[in-house]
Amino acid sequence: LKLCQRGGGGAALGLSPSKAARGCAMVKRDSITGWTAAEWAEFRMWCSLTLIIFSTMFFLRAIGFIDWFRLIFFASPAWLTVIVAPFQADRHFCKLLLYSSAVFMASWFCVHAYPSQCRHAWGTMMISDTTFWGNSDVEADAILQEKDTFYILSTVTPQERRVFWPNNNSLTHPDNPKEDAHNDIKQALEIIKSENGQSGGESAPSADMANSPRIKRWIDSWSGGLALDILLLRAYCNMHQMDERVPHVYPLRVLGVLPNQANFTAPCPYWSCLLTEARPKGKLVFFMTIAAAGVLNWLHWRFDCMSCETLRWWLGAGAPRQFWWWFWAALLPLCSVMAIKTTYDEELGVVIWQRWHAFIDPIWSFAFDTVDKEGNPIDANGHKIQLVLFIAVVFVAWIYRHRIRRELGLDEHSLLPFLMARHEIAEESRHTFQVCIWRVDLTGDAPAPAAASPRADSVESAEGSDPEQPEDVSRRMPDTRSLMLCGSPSRTRHGRSWMQKLYTPMFRRTEHANVLSTADGRIPTLSVHFYYGMDEVQGTRTIKPSQDQWWNHDPVYFQENFKISVEWRPNTMLRCEVRDSSATLGSVSLGSVSFDESSIERQFHRSNNANPQVRRHSVPIMQVVQMSALPPTSQNQEDQQIIQLKSLGFEQHRLTDGGAVWLAFYEHDDAAMNETPLCC
């Protein structure tokens, strides 16, 4: 019980201290810390994952695998999650979007302020170096040295021969290969120069070699997109990577803070020259990172190995966890920043403007150009019609997106349920409760019984209006259909005259904001459906009100009850929806009421704190018995029946588009289910 775990749950529910204490006594707490078992499991999982994350970071740093900047930067989604996620009680879309935006901007600033500036500093230093820039011999030596980072020529050892060669290939002892006149990289370098318009001389490649796509792909991996400047800068940084004097940049300069205002500098090691190298390829690492994170997420969610119970207990595995949402909200922006910076060496605004034009220009050309690229006329009107039809289809699909998802059987987890079904679901995550539907009121005006409810300290009294406020008499008066022909407006619906029943269809049905109605004014066929998230869990039979019921706003009695058993998911709404199954375009919604976690807990409390004369295990039975009584035939009988039903946990819930539905909820625990059968 979330309100009981947070404390003060009785006051939040409007209960007396004694009843609040009895309601919260069902939650078992540790005698020392006052924590529940669920809170201990969350804390244990947080400690375990935090220890794993920071231990891995320190291990990678201790073995000299990576420097502190890249270690902290690339591990930021993990350590940010263990800091931020424990303070977030939900995964609301707006909060995740704001958090992702903040991580994106912070990551962009870090990359643009330090590694990107370092690369620019290395490039400026290379052009300023007169011993390198323009000196073809030094450039060739540097490129030859850079080639060793792509591949080297060395003798195959006997161990390598046994592993990577077939057994029937005998080992020979060739001479050590070395660079000579017949084995150099001049041809490859000339192909790169020819691609950049700088080829010429005796070593110029043939036309077939220079224009071969396959040869270009071979060299592309080494040169970074057949760009000579990129290759030269990489070779220059490689040549000076062990120098004592390296460029130092001012990271705060990108924010407009000048060096004379804040003399803060950071050195530029060799890796900073290559980290933001803009090239069209080399994005596999980002896809592999996302795939590895997805595998870890799936393993943590589905890890319910019985032989590894201790490990699962420490890691909190085997159930969906909220912190994974915050991890993905930090990982995806980081990967996006690095993917952009390794593709475009531009400011963020320039990249957004270029991508926007790249998206809009083809659409604009498709719809409004009258000639193609070769000057041939095209049918612009036909293209406009196709574009309008496409936009209309997208708009209609967006309007009916919930119905499309429901018809296709897609819930809010889309693909995850199809991966692998767990053979065992944790008992604490499954809730079983009884739902009783008494009737649907065609008007949302709350009935006011003649006698006051005996439950003065109930939840309803805490949420109701001021007892000193005089009762609105108009709420108890039936809607007037005709002042002249349909009798006195003081008549109730249980005592309408024959003239009312005879002449009512001749007049327009009175409708206002609180009246359940259809778009075309016809009499619908009603049914009540329950949805948990996007899944429909239960539904009632269909009932079509009579003409007299519909025109006079008489309630429609369903008097049904059933059991709902769901795997409880945080921040998932339970929705009760009244639908019209006889609509022209299929079943449509006429109104709904939604229950979040606190609302459904309040409904459980109403039933648990039912009439003291009713035994606790008899409450669901009495709910069904009282609800199944014959519909009242007079106002006095209706008032008495409402009092009895309210004392058992029934409550009227107004629908979003007018009307109301009477519901009662009762949660069954394991012990009660074993002792008392459900009334379904």
Wavefront OBJ file of the C-alpha trace (Angstrom):
o trace
v 0.000 0.000 0.000
v 1.760 3.083 -1.273
v -0.001 5.592 1.009
v 0.672 3.482 4.080
v 4.343 3.090 3.106
v 4.745 6.843 2.795
v 3.014 7.530 6.073
v -0.075 9.615 6.707
v -2.122 7.406 4.427
v -5.194 7.605 6.677
v -5.309 11.378 6.511
v -4.873 11.292 2.739
v -7.814 8.910 2.469
v -9.998 10.866 4.880
v -10.105 8.066 7.466
v -10.221 8.277 11.218
v -6.939 7.471 13.037
v -8.252 4.121 14.271
v -9.365 2.953 10.855
v -6.201 4.265 9.249
v -4.130 2.278 11.743
v -6.114 -0.880 11.034
v -5.741 -0.389 7.267
v -2.009 0.220 7.413
v -1.420 -2.594 9.892
v -1.635 -5.052 6.996
v 1.714 -3.731 5.678
v 4.549 -5.549 7.446
v 7.449 -3.317 8.457
v 10.876 -3.974 9.855
v 10.981 -3.399 13.608
v 14.306 -1.491 13.424
v 14.199 0.616 10.257
v 10.436 0.656 9.682
v 10.917 -0.413 6.061
v 8.691 -2.840 4.201
v 9.970 -5.897 2.334
v 9.512 -4.078 -0.990
v 11.562 -1.113 0.242
v 14.324 -3.437 1.442
v 14.361 -5.167 -1.960
v 14.715 -1.804 -3.736
v 17.540 -0.705 -1.420
v 19.324 -4.050 -1.820
v 19.075 -3.818 -5.603
v 20.369 -0.224 -5.559
v 23.385 -1.164 -3.417
v 24.245 -4.156 -5.615
v 24.041 -2.312 -8.915
v 25.887 0.728 -7.558
v 28.705 -1.521 -6.333
v 28.923 -3.274 -9.719
v 28.959 -0.012 -11.698
v 31.612 1.814 -9.686
v 33.746 -1.316 -9.226
v 33.816 -1.794 -12.997
v 34.783 1.840 -13.523
v 37.661 1.675 -11.030
v 38.839 -1.651 -12.479
v 39.003 -0.231 -16.014
v 40.926 2.748 -14.735
v 43.301 0.627 -12.635
v 44.381 -1.533 -15.581
v 45.076 1.597 -17.642
v 42.471 0.764 -20.254
v 40.917 4.238 -20.401
v 41.387 7.751 -19.040
v 39.165 9.359 -16.415
v 37.335 11.733 -18.796
v 36.148 9.066 -21.228
v 35.445 6.650 -18.384
v 33.165 9.083 -16.546
v 31.604 10.428 -19.756
v 30.735 7.111 -21.400
v 29.615 5.545 -18.101
v 27.389 8.534 -17.284
v 24.082 6.753 -18.150
v 24.868 4.115 -15.492
v 26.043 6.340 -12.631
v 23.433 9.011 -13.391
v 20.748 6.335 -13.107
v 21.847 5.193 -9.641
v 21.759 8.829 -8.515
v 18.570 10.066 -10.194
v 16.303 6.998 -10.426
v 15.822 6.358 -6.656
v 14.197 9.791 -6.286
v 11.687 9.238 -9.109
v 8.451 7.556 -8.109
v 7.129 7.198 -11.661
v 8.157 7.246 -15.298
v 5.934 10.023 -16.576
v 6.603 10.839 -20.222
v 7.171 14.554 -19.594
v 9.700 13.864 -16.837
v 11.596 11.390 -19.004
v 11.573 13.843 -21.907
v 12.899 16.687 -19.763
v 15.559 14.432 -18.265
v 16.632 13.194 -21.712
v 16.813 16.755 -22.999
v 18.990 17.788 -20.054
v 21.319 14.811 -20.605
v 21.518 15.584 -24.335
v 22.467 19.223 -23.742
v 24.994 18.309 -21.039
v 26.576 15.633 -23.259
v 26.699 17.987 -26.226
v 28.405 20.660 -24.126
v 31.010 18.218 -22.808
v 31.885 16.924 -26.283
v 31.791 20.311 -27.981
v 33.754 22.070 -25.223
v 36.591 19.571 -24.875
v 37.202 16.802 -27.491
v 35.819 18.822 -30.401
v 37.910 21.876 -29.481
v 40.953 19.627 -29.071
v 40.517 18.257 -32.596
v 40.290 21.791 -33.966
v 43.401 22.722 -31.968
v 45.318 19.742 -33.389
v 44.219 20.683 -36.914
v 45.298 24.308 -36.453
v 48.621 23.134 -35.036
v 49.144 20.835 -38.068
v 48.545 23.619 -40.593
v 50.816 25.960 -38.599
v 53.639 23.409 -38.515
v 55.884 24.424 -41.448
v 57.983 21.282 -41.070
v 54.921 19.141 -41.837
v 52.287 21.018 -43.836
v 53.209 21.070 -47.510
v 56.290 18.866 -47.031
v 55.433 15.799 -49.115
v 58.246 13.638 -47.724
v 57.310 14.254 -44.083
v 53.620 13.797 -44.867
v 54.356 10.476 -46.590
v 56.409 9.266 -43.610
v 53.637 10.272 -41.205
v 50.989 8.531 -43.325
v 53.175 5.421 -43.529
v 53.401 5.440 -39.736
v 49.627 5.946 -39.484
v 49.153 2.928 -41.748
v 50.528 0.758 -38.940
v 47.416 1.527 -36.900
v 45.372 -0.025 -39.746
v 47.544 -3.077 -40.518
v 51.162 -4.202 -40.124
v 53.298 -6.756 -41.925
v 54.843 -9.352 -39.627
v 55.845 -13.002 -39.714
v 53.200 -15.578 -38.809
v 54.158 -17.411 -35.632
v 53.721 -21.189 -35.285
v 50.940 -20.654 -32.749
v 49.061 -18.387 -35.174
v 49.584 -20.917 -37.964
v 47.982 -23.696 -35.906
v 44.967 -21.557 -34.968
v 44.168 -19.627 -38.133
v 45.390 -21.984 -40.911
v 44.171 -25.467 -41.962
v 46.112 -28.443 -40.672
v 47.339 -29.510 -44.120
v 49.075 -26.177 -44.706
v 52.704 -26.801 -43.738
v 54.644 -24.101 -41.967
v 57.466 -22.461 -43.880
v 59.974 -19.918 -42.701
v 59.706 -16.952 -45.066
v 61.836 -13.894 -44.711
v 60.473 -11.018 -42.664
v 58.394 -8.877 -45.067
v 59.275 -5.232 -45.067
v 58.430 -2.095 -46.940
v 60.306 -1.854 -50.234
v 59.788 -0.551 -53.740
v 57.296 -3.319 -54.437
v 55.358 -3.090 -51.177
v 54.462 0.465 -50.200
v 51.338 2.586 -49.869
v 51.999 5.128 -52.605
v 49.307 3.711 -54.854
v 46.749 3.835 -52.033
v 47.754 7.383 -51.189
v 47.445 8.429 -54.824
v 43.912 7.041 -54.984
v 43.001 9.174 -51.975
v 44.603 12.218 -53.604
v 42.749 11.569 -56.843
v 39.485 11.469 -54.913
v 40.379 14.904 -53.515
v 41.506 16.284 -56.896
v 45.224 16.320 -56.063
v 46.552 13.358 -58.064
v 49.222 13.650 -60.676
v 52.746 12.593 -61.581
v 54.322 9.267 -62.356
v 52.617 7.366 -59.512
v 49.120 8.466 -60.508
v 46.725 5.472 -60.541
v 45.019 4.293 -63.670
v 41.491 5.425 -64.424
v 40.055 1.969 -63.742
v 41.788 1.776 -60.373
v 40.827 5.327 -59.337
v 37.163 4.796 -60.245
v 36.748 1.291 -58.816
v 34.124 1.357 -56.004
v 35.530 -1.809 -54.455
v 39.066 -0.412 -54.198
v 37.689 2.773 -52.700
v 35.847 0.753 -50.038
v 39.065 -1.062 -49.144
v 40.952 2.188 -48.592
v 37.971 3.969 -47.045
v 38.349 2.115 -43.733
v 41.906 3.336 -43.393
v 41.533 6.917 -44.598
v 38.240 7.797 -42.886
v 36.038 8.350 -45.912
v 38.702 8.915 -48.606
v 39.398 12.365 -47.117
v 43.038 13.381 -47.375
v 42.735 16.057 -44.667
v 41.344 13.540 -42.183
v 44.160 11.115 -42.983
v 46.801 13.829 -42.615
v 45.430 15.010 -39.271
v 45.261 11.450 -37.976
v 48.848 10.849 -39.094
v 50.029 14.119 -37.547
v 48.373 13.352 -34.180
v 49.798 9.834 -34.243
v 53.284 11.218 -34.895
v 53.078 13.627 -31.924
v 51.088 11.498 -29.469
v 54.076 11.010 -27.123
v 55.230 14.651 -27.176
v 55.659 16.520 -23.920
v 54.042 19.658 -25.339
v 50.471 19.203 -26.573
v 47.688 21.719 -27.241
v 45.633 22.982 -24.276
v 42.127 24.351 -24.866
v 39.713 26.520 -22.898
v 36.504 24.438 -22.423
v 34.473 27.402 -21.151
v 35.166 29.337 -24.330
v 32.108 27.800 -25.989
v 29.959 29.539 -23.358
v 31.533 32.911 -24.104
v 33.862 32.877 -21.079
v 37.153 34.347 -22.270
v 40.564 33.154 -21.015
v 41.160 36.441 -19.192
v 37.923 35.824 -17.251
v 38.558 32.191 -16.304
v 42.012 30.785 -16.984
v 40.878 27.140 -17.019
v 42.570 24.871 -19.553
v 42.521 21.169 -20.361
v 45.234 19.210 -22.242
v 44.514 17.455 -25.530
v 45.881 13.879 -25.591
v 46.017 11.721 -28.701
v 42.511 10.261 -28.268
v 40.916 13.749 -28.235
v 42.190 14.236 -31.796
v 40.282 11.143 -33.023
v 37.172 11.003 -30.792
v 35.076 13.462 -32.838
v 36.484 12.618 -36.263
v 33.618 13.344 -38.674
v 33.237 10.523 -41.174
v 30.216 8.834 -42.774
v 31.026 5.358 -41.475
v 32.145 3.850 -38.176
v 28.737 3.912 -36.409
v 28.620 0.217 -35.561
v 29.843 0.896 -32.030
v 26.680 2.877 -31.219
v 24.373 0.122 -32.451
v 26.384 -2.446 -30.503
v 26.122 -0.305 -27.352
v 22.342 -0.021 -27.656
v 22.030 -3.745 -28.421
v 24.200 -4.679 -25.404
v 22.121 -2.423 -23.133
v 18.938 -4.017 -24.490
v 20.290 -7.499 -23.756
v 21.192 -6.470 -20.189
v 17.731 -4.973 -19.706
v 16.063 -8.140 -20.965
v 18.258 -10.416 -18.840
v 17.586 -8.390 -15.689
v 13.846 -8.413 -16.374
v 13.591 -12.117 -17.268
v 16.255 -13.503 -14.936
v 14.285 -15.893 -12.715
v 16.689 -18.835 -12.553
v 15.793 -20.979 -9.553
v 19.370 -22.248 -9.201
v 20.624 -18.631 -8.936
v 18.106 -17.479 -6.354
v 20.702 -15.637 -4.249
v 22.010 -13.681 -7.220
v 18.487 -12.809 -8.349
v 17.657 -11.752 -4.780
v 20.609 -9.352 -4.635
v 20.124 -7.867 -8.108
v 16.347 -7.504 -7.830
v 15.964 -9.355 -11.119
v 12.965 -11.225 -12.480
v 10.607 -8.215 -12.596
v 10.328 -4.951 -14.600
v 12.123 -2.137 -12.779
v 11.589 1.598 -13.057
v 15.282 2.483 -13.150
v 15.690 1.004 -16.640
v 13.479 3.770 -18.022
v 15.857 6.391 -16.596
v 18.871 4.466 -17.858
v 17.528 4.517 -21.420
v 16.601 8.183 -21.023
v 20.319 8.883 -20.419
v 21.871 6.350 -22.821
v 19.981 7.312 -25.986
v 20.855 11.049 -25.787
v 24.523 10.179 -25.206
v 24.616 7.869 -28.241
v 22.781 10.511 -30.296
v 25.333 13.183 -29.393
v 28.283 10.968 -30.311
v 26.620 9.831 -33.552
v 26.048 13.465 -34.589
v 29.528 14.675 -33.610
v 31.231 11.808 -35.472
v 29.188 12.581 -38.611
v 28.995 16.392 -38.725
v 31.726 18.734 -37.570
v 29.250 21.569 -37.050
v 27.357 23.471 -34.360
v 24.083 21.969 -33.144
v 21.988 24.712 -34.742
v 23.658 24.188 -38.124
v 23.096 20.430 -37.953
v 19.409 20.873 -37.099
v 18.946 23.402 -39.933
v 20.668 21.155 -42.472
v 18.678 18.083 -41.451
v 15.433 20.089 -41.560
v 16.159 21.247 -45.096
v 17.145 17.721 -46.095
v 13.734 16.541 -44.845
v 11.582 19.369 -46.201
v 13.184 19.954 -49.610
v 12.235 16.551 -51.114
v 8.646 16.935 -49.896
v 8.434 20.468 -51.281
v 9.922 19.377 -54.598
v 7.548 16.407 -54.798
v 4.473 18.567 -54.225
v 5.254 21.806 -56.064
v 7.964 21.248 -58.701
v 6.600 21.156 -62.235
v 9.742 19.765 -63.880
v 12.165 17.060 -62.842
v 15.950 17.306 -62.665
v 16.292 16.663 -66.386
v 13.780 19.379 -67.276
v 10.912 17.057 -68.199
v 7.410 18.219 -67.111
v 5.730 16.277 -64.319
v 2.180 16.119 -62.951
v 2.412 18.371 -59.886
v -1.352 18.135 -59.175
v -1.161 14.369 -58.861
v 1.698 14.680 -56.403
v -0.278 17.206 -54.350
v -3.247 14.831 -54.178
v -1.003 11.985 -53.038
v 0.551 14.185 -50.351
v -2.859 15.317 -49.076
v -4.111 11.718 -48.959
v -1.009 10.618 -47.060
v -1.439 13.408 -44.487
v -5.140 12.510 -44.117
v -4.320 8.835 -43.508
v -1.702 9.752 -40.898
v -4.169 12.118 -39.189
v -6.951 9.501 -39.056
v -4.508 6.862 -37.795
v -3.416 9.223 -35.011
v -7.013 10.011 -34.000
v -7.904 6.298 -33.811
v -4.492 5.128 -32.549
v -5.920 3.593 -29.355
v -8.528 1.622 -31.261
v -5.921 0.457 -33.789
v -3.653 -0.733 -30.976
v -6.591 -2.483 -29.336
v -7.692 -4.164 -32.571
v -4.131 -5.307 -33.334
v -3.671 -6.613 -29.802
v -0.739 -4.319 -29.005
v -0.343 -3.230 -25.402
v 1.963 -0.608 -23.966
v 4.905 -3.062 -24.016
v 4.478 -3.820 -27.762
v 7.177 -6.419 -28.511
v 8.417 -7.425 -25.077
v 5.692 -10.014 -24.245
v 6.616 -11.943 -27.403
v 10.274 -12.461 -26.439
v 9.854 -15.117 -23.764
v 7.126 -15.753 -21.237
v 8.278 -16.202 -17.678
v 7.318 -19.575 -16.287
v 6.567 -18.047 -12.934
v 5.174 -14.632 -12.010
v 6.016 -13.148 -8.638
v 3.001 -13.390 -6.355
v 3.525 -9.922 -4.935
v 3.076 -8.363 -8.391
v -0.315 -9.991 -9.115
v -3.477 -8.461 -7.694
v -6.856 -10.183 -7.666
v -9.992 -8.240 -6.841
v -13.725 -8.385 -7.337
v -15.597 -5.731 -9.300
v -19.350 -5.205 -8.998
v -21.285 -3.119 -11.539
v -24.674 -2.162 -10.184
v -26.026 0.216 -12.802
v -25.224 2.976 -15.281
v -26.918 6.319 -14.618
v -27.783 8.132 -17.820
v -27.438 11.409 -15.968
v -24.422 12.247 -13.871
v -26.415 14.060 -11.169
v -25.660 12.332 -7.878
v -28.773 10.968 -6.126
v -29.386 12.396 -2.646
v -30.974 9.827 -0.323
v -33.457 11.040 2.207
v -31.499 9.552 5.088
v -27.858 10.290 5.745
v -25.323 7.545 5.408
v -24.290 6.011 8.755
v -20.610 6.038 7.710
v -19.783 9.540 8.846
v -16.053 8.918 8.710
v -16.027 7.265 5.295
v -13.905 8.276 2.368
v -16.889 9.870 0.657
v -17.610 12.161 3.596
v -13.995 13.330 3.529
v -14.230 14.177 -0.150
v -17.781 15.478 -0.157
v -19.041 19.015 0.094
v -19.369 21.113 3.206
v -22.109 19.650 5.459
v -23.227 23.156 6.371
v -23.877 24.004 2.731
v -27.582 23.660 1.878
v -28.462 20.853 -0.481
v -29.046 21.814 -4.086
v -32.717 21.071 -4.620
v -32.352 21.102 -8.382
v -30.070 18.046 -8.236
v -32.935 15.990 -6.824
v -35.477 17.193 -9.369
v -35.927 15.108 -12.532
v -35.266 16.718 -15.882
v -38.325 18.502 -17.232
v -39.380 17.197 -20.635
v -42.366 19.520 -21.334
v -43.900 22.093 -19.044
v -47.292 21.937 -20.780
v -47.940 18.356 -21.888
v -45.811 16.156 -19.679
v -47.287 16.958 -16.299
v -45.873 18.722 -13.297
v -42.079 18.940 -12.990
v -42.388 17.796 -9.380
v -43.101 14.255 -10.513
v -40.242 11.778 -10.153
v -39.304 9.166 -12.716
v -40.983 6.489 -10.575
v -44.302 8.371 -10.750
v -44.572 9.748 -14.279
v -48.029 10.219 -15.679
v -49.333 8.465 -18.762
v -49.177 11.771 -20.658
v -45.455 11.989 -19.990
v -44.894 8.495 -21.358
v -47.132 9.175 -24.355
v -45.830 12.568 -25.441
v -42.146 12.265 -24.492
v -40.976 10.897 -27.889
v -42.516 13.907 -29.602
v -39.971 16.244 -28.057
v -36.217 16.474 -28.218
v -34.349 14.511 -25.516
v -32.981 16.982 -22.982
v -29.188 16.730 -22.948
v -26.542 18.641 -21.079
v -22.993 18.075 -19.890
v -24.004 15.472 -17.294
v -26.203 13.343 -19.580
v -24.951 10.235 -21.384
v -25.706 10.708 -25.081
v -24.818 9.525 -28.566
v -23.582 11.637 -31.455
v -26.643 10.983 -33.640
v -29.227 10.922 -30.828
v -30.230 7.270 -31.276
v -30.676 4.756 -28.448
v -27.381 2.882 -27.915
v -26.627 -0.673 -26.862
v -24.620 -0.312 -23.653
v -21.866 -2.453 -22.212
v -19.221 -1.837 -19.543
v -15.594 -2.784 -20.203
v -12.522 -2.712 -17.976
v -9.021 -2.012 -19.287
v -5.723 -2.294 -17.456
v -3.289 -0.189 -19.438
v -4.139 -1.065 -23.047
v -5.416 -4.574 -22.215
v -9.123 -5.315 -21.894
v -9.487 -7.555 -18.846
v -13.273 -7.924 -18.471
v -16.555 -6.837 -20.010
v -20.270 -7.121 -19.298
v -23.157 -8.238 -21.454
v -24.835 -5.706 -23.748
v -28.083 -4.039 -22.680
v -30.210 -1.749 -24.842
v -32.292 0.724 -22.828
v -35.942 1.013 -23.664
v -37.221 4.152 -25.330
v -38.790 5.263 -22.067
v -35.538 4.682 -20.156
v -33.433 6.584 -22.672
v -35.719 9.605 -22.996
v -36.358 9.943 -19.269
v -32.753 9.272 -18.176
v -33.692 6.217 -16.132
v -30.745 4.137 -14.890
v -29.761 0.955 -16.751
v -29.191 -1.949 -14.341
v -26.377 -4.373 -15.147
v -26.032 -6.110 -11.740
v -22.920 -8.036 -12.745
v -19.760 -8.964 -10.901
v -16.543 -10.703 -11.891
v -12.981 -11.305 -10.792
v -10.043 -9.376 -12.266
v -6.509 -10.681 -11.851
v -3.701 -8.515 -13.238
v 0.053 -8.268 -12.898
v 0.401 -4.917 -11.179
v 2.474 -2.408 -13.140
v 3.505 0.949 -11.672
v 1.599 4.001 -12.966
v -0.787 1.899 -15.053
v -4.399 3.049 -15.038
v -7.443 0.827 -14.532
v -10.110 2.253 -16.843
v -13.843 1.556 -16.777
v -15.444 2.419 -20.102
v -19.111 2.490 -21.117
v -19.371 1.602 -24.814
v -22.041 1.592 -27.490
v -21.738 -1.666 -29.412
v -24.419 -0.790 -31.987
v -22.721 2.263 -33.490
v -22.496 2.481 -37.270
v -18.691 2.311 -37.371
v -18.378 -0.282 -34.638
v -18.181 -0.121 -30.886
v -17.483 3.429 -29.654
v -16.848 4.852 -26.213
v -19.567 6.952 -24.572
v -17.516 7.834 -21.500
v -14.993 6.411 -19.091
v -13.574 6.763 -15.594
v -9.944 5.981 -14.731
v -8.382 4.843 -11.482
v -4.717 5.353 -10.664
v -2.944 3.518 -7.840
v -4.153 5.840 -5.088
v -7.729 5.850 -6.414
v -7.969 2.071 -6.562
v -6.464 1.807 -3.080
v -9.147 4.193 -1.850
v -11.832 1.956 -3.346
v -10.321 -1.062 -1.590
v -10.415 0.865 1.683
v -14.100 1.646 1.185
v -14.873 -2.065 1.000
v -12.452 -3.076 3.779
v -14.035 -0.510 6.087
v -17.564 -1.662 5.263
v -20.445 -1.934 7.697
v -19.035 -3.296 11.013
v -21.936 -5.753 11.228
v -20.654 -7.538 8.136
v -17.771 -9.953 8.635
v -14.666 -9.121 6.619
v -14.819 -12.276 4.470
v -18.543 -11.733 3.862
v -18.144 -8.300 2.282
v -17.788 -9.541 -1.334
v -20.755 -11.857 -0.842
v -22.909 -9.094 0.616
v -21.916 -6.769 -2.217
v -23.275 -9.252 -4.740
v -26.412 -10.014 -2.704
v -27.380 -6.372 -2.186
v -26.523 -5.455 -5.772
v -28.654 -8.322 -7.159
v -31.840 -7.139 -5.441
v -34.748 -6.136 -7.655
v -34.521 -2.590 -9.016
v -36.462 -0.133 -6.826
v -39.912 0.993 -7.895
v -40.098 4.129 -5.775
v -37.835 6.928 -4.700
v -37.894 5.743 -1.089
v -36.794 2.221 -2.059
v -34.027 3.637 -4.217
v -32.765 5.819 -1.357
v -32.681 2.867 1.035
v -30.900 0.645 -1.464
v -28.276 3.325 -2.141
v -27.609 3.645 1.593
v -27.108 -0.111 1.920
v -24.837 -0.313 -1.134
v -22.720 2.632 0.008
v -22.207 0.958 3.346
v -20.682 -1.988 1.441
v -18.268 0.079 -0.638
v -20.325 1.089 -3.682
v -19.730 4.543 -5.123
v -21.048 6.522 -8.056
v -18.318 7.511 -10.546
v -19.041 10.169 -13.132
v -18.064 9.416 -16.715
v -15.995 11.784 -18.828
v -18.768 12.518 -21.366
v -21.798 12.501 -19.083
v -23.579 9.884 -17.023
v -22.191 7.799 -14.188
v -21.527 4.198 -13.229
v -21.921 2.548 -9.809
v -18.963 0.324 -8.899
v -17.561 -1.538 -5.909
v -14.086 -3.054 -5.587
v -12.843 -5.645 -3.128
v -9.263 -6.910 -3.099
v -8.647 -10.563 -2.221
v -5.473 -11.630 -0.480
v -4.137 -15.183 -0.692
v -5.528 -16.241 2.669
v -8.978 -14.930 1.924
v -9.012 -16.602 -1.482
v -8.159 -19.945 0.086
v -10.864 -19.646 2.751
v -13.678 -17.932 0.859
v -14.685 -18.531 -2.755
v -15.041 -15.527 -5.023
v -18.580 -14.466 -5.872
v -18.186 -14.738 -9.603
l 1 2 3 4 5 6 7 8 9 10 11 12 13 14 15 16 17 18 19 20 21 22 23 24 25 26 27 28 29 30 31 32 33 34 35 36 37 38 39 40 41 42 43 44 45 46 47 48 49 50 51 52 53 54 55 56 57 58 59 60 61 62 63 64 65 66 67 68 69 70 71 72 73 74 75 76 77 78 79 80 81 82 83 84 85 86 87 88 89 90 91 92 93 94 95 96 97 98 99 100 101 102 103 104 105 106 107 108 109 110 111 112 113 114 115 116 117 118 119 120 121 122 123 124 125 126 127 128 129 130 131 132 133 134 135 136 137 138 139 140 141 142 143 144 145 146 147 148 149 150 151 152 153 154 155 156 157 158 159 160 161 162 163 164 165 166 167 168 169 170 171 172 173 174 175 176 177 178 179 180 181 182 183 184 185 186 187 188 189 190 191 192 193 194 195 196 197 198 199 200 201 202 203 204 205 206 207 208 209 210 211 212 213 214 215 216 217 218 219 220 221 222 223 224 225 226 227 228 229 230 231 232 233 234 235 236 237 238 239 240 241 242 243 244 245 246 247 248 249 250 251 252 253 254 255 256 257 258 259 260 261 262 263 264 265 266 267 268 269 270 271 272 273 274 275 276 277 278 279 280 281 282 283 284 285 286 287 288 289 290 291 292 293 294 295 296 297 298 299 300 301 302 303 304 305 306 307 308 309 310 311 312 313 314 315 316 317 318 319 320 321 322 323 324 325 326 327 328 329 330 331 332 333 334 335 336 337 338 339 340 341 342 343 344 345 346 347 348 349 350 351 352 353 354 355 356 357 358 359 360 361 362 363 364 365 366 367 368 369 370 371 372 373 374 375 376 377 378 379 380 381 382 383 384 385 386 387 388 389 390 391 392 393 394 395 396 397 398 399 400 401 402 403 404 405 406 407 408 409 410 411 412 413 414 415 416 417 418 419 420 421 422 423 424 425 426 427 428 429 430 431 432 433 434 435 436 437 438 439 440 441 442 443 444 445 446 447 448 449 450 451 452 453 454 455 456 457 458 459 460 461 462 463 464 465 466 467 468 469 470 471 472 473 474 475 476 477 478 479 480 481 482 483 484 485 486 487 488 489 490 491 492 493 494 495 496 497 498 499 500 501 502 503 504 505 506 507 508 509 510 511 512 513 514 515 516 517 518 519 520 521 522 523 524 525 526 527 528 529 530 531 532 533 534 535 536 537 538 539 540 541 542 543 544 545 546 547 548 549 550 551 552 553 554 555 556 557 558 559 560 561 562 563 564 565 566 567 568 569 570 571 572 573 574 575 576 577 578 579 580 581 582 583 584 585 586 587 588 589 590 591 592 593 594 595 596 597 598 599 600 601 602 603 604 605 606 607 608 609 610 611 612 613 614 615 616 617 618 619 620 621 622 623 624 625 626 627 628 629 630 631 632 633 634 635 636 637 638 639 640 641 642 643 644 645 646 647 648 649 650 651 652 653 654 655 656 657 658 659 660 661 662 663 664 665 666 667 668 669 670 671 672 673 674 675 676 677 678 679 680
